[in-house]
């Protein structure tokens, strides 16, 4: 009886996860005061390094799988992230309150994405489920610069279609998208402008049981995809 009940609950959870991803796919919100504050701080960090940016961009090799987080700009952004921690937490609270609408675990540190001119900012087209991420995740992007056309994320218009739509965003705008079922990646940035974003993930408490039942870890840092590691130790409340 226990096994049958567990299987039933698991099937229900899978249906709920798929429904949530479909419901939230391309849900736009913002810019908000907190997203613009976060963006402004990032701009100050880069302004302090303005003299180095051109040389860094010119010398950056083509981003590849597992080598798309290693540039000096990535290092500057991750090192300075604690200075933006309050704004980041406020962004997470906004998503939980306005989008997820139930308690949820939040990614502790967002993933910074940097698209140098002539380069791509994700190493390959992929689904996050390819790398152990749970179907229960909700993925949010916040644009740190305007992103359009070749500088924007390219996302399948439906799962498995291999037909892509450009996810154009304004500075400070946020959007959710289905990173589990839909291939996504980027072209080479032909705009001539540096583009940047963060992406960060959530696990709703109602789906946490199955989401945290695996021993999956992140590809780059081997961090456990569990509370107290990749995700917050406690859920954020709406």
ABEGO torsion letter per residue (X at the ends): XAAAAAAAAAAAAAAAAAAAAAAABGBBBOBBAAAAAAAAAAAAAAAAAAAAAAAAAAABBBBBBGAAAABAAAAAAAAAAAAAAAAAAAAAAAAAAAAAGBBBBBBABBBBBBBBBGBBABABBBBAAAAGBBAABBBBBBBABBBBEAABBBBBABBGAGBBBBBBBBBGBBBBBBAAABBBEBBBBAAGBBBBBBBBBBBBAAAAAAAAABABBBAAAGBBBBBGBABBABBBBX
